[in-house]
Amino acid sequence: MNKQHLIELANYKMPYGKFKGRYLIELPEPYVVWLKNNALPKGKLGDYILEIHEIKVNGLEKLITPLIKRPQ
């Protein structure tokens, strides 16, 4: 992964559902696991969910959250 990809991943928001509008990295881990196992979306969102899953199960969230560009 390159830095630009990680920045994009950190700033990608959930487009639907209960957690619509939340950054993927801020989704609860049980929900990410459920999505991965039961309702993995196709395309970019699905790819990002898989990456977020790996980041979360390995406890690496603190490497991604500083890359979020929050509105001021």
Backbone as a printed PyTorch tensor [residue, N CA C, xyz], in Angstrom:
tensor([[[  0.8320,  -1.1840,   0.0000],
         [  0.0000,   0.0000,   0.0000],
         [  0.8780,   1.2490,   0.0000]],

        [[  0.4110,   2.2380,  -0.7320],
         [  1.1320,   3.5070,  -0.6950],
         [  0.3800,   4.5000,   0.1880]],

        [[  1.0360,   5.6070,   0.4850],
         [  0.4670,   6.5770,   1.4190],
         [ -0.8420,   7.1540,   0.8950]],

        [[ -0.9220,   7.4440,  -0.4100],
         [ -2.1480,   8.0040,  -0.9720],
         [ -3.3170,   7.0370,  -0.8040]],

        [[ -3.0630,   5.7630,  -0.9860],
         [ -4.1190,   4.7580,  -0.8040],
         [ -4.5910,   4.7390,   0.6570]],

        [[ -3.6620,   4.8060,   1.5840],
         [ -4.0250,   4.8100,   3.0030],
         [ -4.8280,   6.0540,   3.3760]],

        [[ -4.4900,   7.2010,   2.7810],
         [ -5.2460,   8.4270,   3.0350],
         [ -6.6690,   8.2720,   2.5090]],

        [[ -6.8020,   7.7240,   1.3150],
         [ -8.1350,   7.4980,   0.7510],
         [ -8.9300,   6.5160,   1.6060]],

        [[ -8.3020,   5.4450,   2.0310],
         [ -8.9540,   4.4620,   2.8930],
         [ -9.4080,   5.0940,   4.2070]],

        [[ -8.5500,   5.9010,   4.8120],
         [ -8.8740,   6.5460,   6.0880],
         [-10.0590,   7.4940,   5.9600]],

        [[-10.2440,   8.0980,   4.7930],
         [-11.2790,   9.1090,   4.6050],
         [-12.5280,   8.5900,   3.9020]],

        [[-12.5960,   7.2960,   3.6660],
         [-13.7610,   6.7090,   3.0050],
         [-14.8630,   6.4890,   4.0390]],

        [[-16.0590,   6.9320,   3.7100],
         [-17.1800,   6.8100,   4.6430],
         [-18.1580,   5.7390,   4.1930]],

        [[-18.8000,   5.1400,   5.1580],
         [-19.8220,   4.1320,   4.8980],
         [-20.9860,   4.8080,   4.1700]],

        [[-21.3600,   4.2980,   2.9850],
         [-22.3790,   4.9810,   2.1870],
         [-23.8310,   4.6250,   2.5230]],

        [[-24.0630,   3.6350,   3.3810],
         [-25.4380,   3.2090,   3.6580],
         [-25.5250,   2.5360,   5.0180]],

        [[-26.7630,   2.2850,   5.4330],
         [-27.0090,   1.4980,   6.6400],
         [-26.9320,   2.2870,   7.9290]],

        [[-26.9200,   1.5440,   9.0100],
         [-26.9120,   2.1030,  10.3670],
         [-25.7370,   3.0450,  10.5960]],

        [[-24.6130,   2.7700,   9.9700],
         [-23.4040,   3.5550,  10.1840],
         [-23.0910,   4.4870,   9.0060]],

        [[-24.1030,   4.8110,   8.2230],
         [-23.9360,   5.7010,   7.0760],
         [-23.2660,   7.0020,   7.5210]],

        [[-22.2400,   7.4090,   6.7650],
         [-21.5400,   8.6540,   7.0500],
         [-20.3610,   8.5250,   7.9840]],

        [[-20.1780,   7.3620,   8.6070],
         [-19.0240,   7.1640,   9.5030],
         [-17.8340,   6.6810,   8.6940]],

        [[-16.6530,   7.1020,   9.1210],
         [-15.4350,   6.6160,   8.4710],
         [-15.3470,   5.1070,   8.6710]],

        [[-14.9130,   4.4020,   7.6300],
         [-14.8260,   2.9380,   7.7340],
         [-13.9550,   2.5080,   8.9090]],

        [[-12.8760,   3.2280,   9.1450],
         [-11.9670,   2.8500,  10.2300],
         [-12.6420,   2.9890,  11.5870]],

        [[-13.7160,   3.7780,  11.6730],
         [-14.4230,   3.9780,  12.9390],
         [-15.6180,   3.0410,  13.1090]],

        [[-15.8610,   2.1620,  12.1450],
         [-16.9390,   1.1880,  12.2910],
         [-16.5760,   0.2050,  13.3990]],

        [[-17.5540,  -0.2440,  14.1720],
         [-17.2610,  -1.2470,  15.2080],
         [-16.7180,  -2.5320,  14.5760]],

        [[-15.7180,  -3.0980,  15.2140],
         [-15.1000,  -4.3190,  14.6780],
         [-16.1120,  -5.4400,  14.4540]],

        [[-17.0570,  -5.6940,  15.3850],
         [-18.0280,  -6.7720,  15.1250],
         [-18.8390,  -6.5430,  13.8400]],

        [[-19.1390,  -5.2880,  13.5350],
         [-19.8800,  -4.9820,  12.3060],
         [-19.0160,  -5.2580,  11.0710]],

        [[-17.7450,  -4.8850,  11.1310],
         [-16.8320,  -5.1410,  10.0170],
         [-16.6930,  -6.6480,   9.7890]],

        [[-16.5790,  -7.3970,  10.8690],
         [-16.4880,  -8.8630,  10.7590],
         [-17.7730,  -9.4210,  10.1560]],

        [[-18.9190,  -8.9190,  10.6070],
         [-20.1970,  -9.3840,  10.0680],
         [-20.2950,  -9.0910,   8.5720]],

        [[-19.9260,  -7.8720,   8.1790],
         [-19.9510,  -7.5280,   6.7530],
         [-19.0640,  -8.4670,   5.9520]],

        [[-17.8670,  -8.6950,   6.4510],
         [-16.9170,  -9.5680,   5.7420],
         [-17.4890, -10.9680,   5.5620]],

        [[-18.1510, -11.4790,   6.5830],
         [-18.6290, -12.8560,   6.5450],
         [-20.0210, -13.0400,   5.9480]],

        [[-20.8350, -11.9760,   5.9280],
         [-22.2340, -12.1500,   5.5320],
         [-22.7330, -11.2610,   4.4070]],

        [[-22.1860, -10.0780,   4.2750],
         [-22.7610,  -9.1290,   3.3180],
         [-21.6890,  -8.2400,   2.6990]],

        [[-20.5700,  -8.8330,   2.2920],
         [-19.4780,  -8.0550,   1.7270],
         [-19.9260,  -7.4210,   0.4090]],

        [[-19.8960,  -6.0850,   0.3420],
         [-20.2750,  -5.4230,  -0.9020],
         [-19.2490,  -5.6950,  -2.0080]],

        [[-19.6740,  -5.5260,  -3.2230],
         [-18.7600,  -5.6760,  -4.3640],
         [-18.0340,  -4.3570,  -4.5940]],

        [[-16.9610,  -4.4220,  -5.3460],
         [-16.2460,  -3.2280,  -5.7650],
         [-15.3470,  -2.6320,  -4.7030]],

        [[-15.1310,  -1.3160,  -4.8390],
         [-14.1980,  -0.5910,  -3.9720],
         [-14.5780,  -0.7030,  -2.4980]],

        [[-15.8680,  -0.5570,  -2.1960],
         [-16.2990,  -0.6430,  -0.7960],
         [-15.9480,  -2.0070,  -0.2010]],

        [[-16.2140,  -3.0670,  -0.9330],
         [-15.8700,  -4.4090,  -0.4570],
         [-14.3760,  -4.5710,  -0.2300]],

        [[-13.5890,  -4.0500,  -1.1670],
         [-12.1280,  -4.1120,  -1.0170],
         [-11.6870,  -3.3560,   0.2310]],

        [[-12.2810,  -2.1770,   0.4470],
         [-11.9270,  -1.3780,   1.6080],
         [-12.3660,  -2.0590,   2.9100]],

        [[-13.5300,  -2.6910,   2.9080],
         [-13.9890,  -3.4150,   4.1050],
         [-12.9880,  -4.5200,   4.4560]],

        [[-12.5050,  -5.2370,   3.4520],
         [-11.5120,  -6.2890,   3.7060],
         [-10.2300,  -5.7040,   4.2980]],

        [[ -9.7950,  -4.5660,   3.7880],
         [ -8.5950,  -3.9280,   4.3180],
         [ -8.8220,  -3.4440,   5.7520]],

        [[ -9.9720,  -2.8270,   5.9990],
         [-10.2980,  -2.3590,   7.3490],
         [-10.3580,  -3.5440,   8.3100]],

        [[-10.9130,  -4.6500,   7.8560],
         [-10.9650,  -5.8660,   8.6850],
         [ -9.5530,  -6.2730,   9.1150]],

        [[ -8.6380,  -6.3410,   8.1700],
         [ -7.2610,  -6.7240,   8.4910],
         [ -6.6120,  -5.7270,   9.4580]],

        [[ -6.8610,  -4.4540,   9.2390],
         [ -6.3020,  -3.4220,  10.1160],
         [ -6.8390,  -3.5880,  11.5300]],

        [[ -8.1510,  -3.7940,  11.6520],
         [ -8.7740,  -3.9050,  12.9720],
         [ -8.3500,  -5.1790,  13.7080]],

        [[ -8.3670,  -6.3260,  13.0410],
         [ -8.0250,  -7.5650,  13.7490],
         [ -6.5530,  -7.5940,  14.1670]],

        [[ -5.7420,  -6.7570,  13.5310],
         [ -4.3330,  -6.6820,  13.9010],
         [ -4.0170,  -5.4710,  14.7770]],

        [[ -5.0670,  -4.7480,  15.2050],
         [ -4.8910,  -3.6290,  16.1280],
         [ -4.1110,  -2.4540,  15.5630]],

        [[ -4.2740,  -2.1710,  14.2720],
         [ -3.4860,  -1.1240,  13.6280],
         [ -4.2570,   0.1670,  13.3580]],

        [[ -5.4080,   0.3350,  13.9870],
         [ -6.2370,   1.5170,  13.7390],
         [ -5.4810,   2.8210,  13.9820]],

        [[ -4.6010,   2.8320,  14.9600],
         [ -3.8780,   4.0610,  15.3170],
         [ -2.9370,   4.5210,  14.2080]],

        [[ -2.6540,   3.6460,  13.2550],
         [ -1.8380,   4.0460,  12.1120],
         [ -2.6800,   4.7510,  11.0470]],

        [[ -3.9780,   4.4950,  11.0480],
         [ -4.8690,   5.0240,  10.0170],
         [ -5.6040,   6.2800,  10.4840]],

        [[ -6.0720,   6.2960,  11.7220],
         [ -6.9040,   7.4190,  12.1800],
         [ -6.2280,   8.7950,  12.0720]],

        [[ -4.9140,   8.9220,  12.2250],
         [ -4.3170,  10.2530,  12.0450],
         [ -4.4080,  10.7750,  10.6040]],

        [[ -4.7060,   9.9050,   9.6640],
         [ -4.7940,  10.3120,   8.2640],
         [ -6.1610,  10.8720,   7.8790]],

        [[ -7.1250,  10.8220,   8.8130],
         [ -8.4630,  11.3400,   8.5430],
         [ -8.4020,  12.8630,   8.4660]],

        [[ -8.9930,  13.3970,   7.4120],
         [ -9.0740,  14.8550,   7.2190],
         [-10.4660,  15.3070,   7.6520]],

        [[-10.6050,  15.6170,   8.9240],
         [-11.9110,  16.0150,   9.4610],
         [-12.2030,  17.4780,   9.1240]],

        [[-13.4800,  17.7750,   8.8370],
         [-13.8470,  19.1790,   8.5830],
         [-13.5960,  20.0280,   9.8250]],

        [[-13.1980,  21.2530,   9.5980],
         [-12.8960,  22.1270,  10.7460],
         [-13.9480,  23.1660,  10.9520]]])
